[in-house]
Amino acid sequence: MHILQMSAGSNCIFCKIISGESPGEILLNDNETVVFKDIKPAAKHHYLAVPKEHIINVNYLTSPEHKDLLEKLITNGKRVVEERGGDINDIILGFHCPPFNSISHLHLHVISPKSDMGFFSKLVFKPNTWWFQTVDGVLEKLEKSKI
C-alpha cells in the first residue's frame, strides 16, 4: 500500500494530536486509527476518524488495500457515536474533497444526529457533491479500482 507520510518535523495538526504533541480529546485509539471530537461540531456527535499514518486526503485512497483502512475508520467512528449515546441510524459519514478540506490529513467526518444539523452544516456536508464525498462513493471507487 502506497501511503504518503509526513516527516518528523511536520506541522500537521492531526499528526500532532495523534502523537500527543497537541491537545485533542481522543475517544478511541487503536494501532491504526484514532477518533476524536471535531473542534467545530455540526451536530451533538461530530467526530473525526483519522488514520495514524499520514495520508494527504481522500484522493489518495486509490488502491483496493485502502478499503480495509476505510472500513476500520467507519467502524471506529460509528462505535464512538454509539458509545457516546448517538444514533448510528441518523448519521452522515464522509470526506471533504480538495480544495475544501481544511487539514491535509485524511479524516472521516462522523456526524450524528444528521437530522439536527443546521442549514449551513447541511450545505457543508451535503452528500455526493464536489466538496463532500460519502463513504459509499469512496468504497465504490475502490471497488472499481480492482478491475
N, C-alpha and C positions, 0 to 999 in steps of 0.2 A: 504494500500500500504506500503510495507516494503522498507524504504529508509534509507541508511546509512548516518548519519550526522557527521560532524566534531565537535570536542569540541571547545569551545570558544577560546582556545589558539592555534588554528590550524595555520599551516604555508601554507595553501592552498592559492596560489596567486589569484585564481578566487574568492574564498570566500572573500578575502580582497578587491578585486575590487568591488564586489557586495556591501560590507558594507561601501565602501568609504575609507577604510584604505590605499589602494594603488591606484595609478593613473591608469586610464583606460578610454578611450573615449566611454562612454556608449551612444548608439544611440537609444535604446528602453529599457524601464524599466516598467514592469507591476508587478502584485502581485506574479507571479510565475517564471518569466524568465527575463533575461537581454540579450541584444545583444550589442556586442562591437567589435571594429576593432581587427583583428589579428595583432600581432606585426611583423610577418614575412609573409606579404601577397604573395599569389601565383598568384594573378591577381588584377586588379584595385579594385574590390569589393571582399574583403575577410573578412568575419565577423564570429564571434563565437556566437552561440545562446546557452545560458547556463541556466540550472535551478538554482533557488536561493537555493533550498535545495541541500545539497551536496550528489551527487550520484557518486560513485567512477569512473565508466566507463560504456561503452555500455553493457558490460556483466551483469551488474546489472539491466538492463531493461528486466525483465523476466515475469512479470505478465500482464494480459490484461489491468489493470488500467494504466500501463505506456504508453499505446497507446495515451491517451489524452495529456499527457505531451509531447510526441514525436511530435504529430500533432501541438501543440502550438509552439514548437521550430521551426518546419518547417515553419509554417505560419508567425511567427515573423521574422525569418531570411529572408524569401522572401520579406516581407513587407519592411524591411530596404534596401534590394537591390533595389527594385522598387523606393522607396522614394529618394534614392541617385543616381538614373539615370542608374542603372544596368539593365541587360536583364535577366528576370527570365526564358526565353526560352533557354538561353545559360548558364546553371548553373550546378554545382555539389553540392550535399548535402551528407554529410556522417561523419562517426566517425572513428578515428584511434583506432585500437584494441590493447589491451595489448600484448606484452610489448612495442608497438610502439606509445603509447600515451604519450606525454611529460608532461602532467599535469594530476594528478589523481582526476579530477573533470569532470564529463560528459560535453562534449562540441561538438556541431554540427558545422562542418565546412560548411559555406555557401560561395561558390566561383563563381564569375561571372566577366567577361565572361570566361567560361571554354575554349573556343577556343583560348584565348590569353595566356593560361598557357604555361610556358616554359617546356623544355624536362624533367628536374629534377622534377618539380612540377607535371607533368603528371604521373611520376612514384610514387611519394609520395602519390598522391591522386588517384591512379588507382582504379577504382570501382571494388568491389567484389573480393578483394584479401585478403590474410590472415592478412594484415596490415591495410586495409581500407574497411569499410563496408558501403554500401549505405543505405539511409533511407528505401528504398524499401525492402532490405534484413532484416532490423531490424523489420519493420512492419510485414513482412511475418512471422518472428519468433514469434512475439507477437500474431499473429492470430492463429498460431499453438498451442500456449500455452493455448488457450481457450478450446481445445479438452480434 
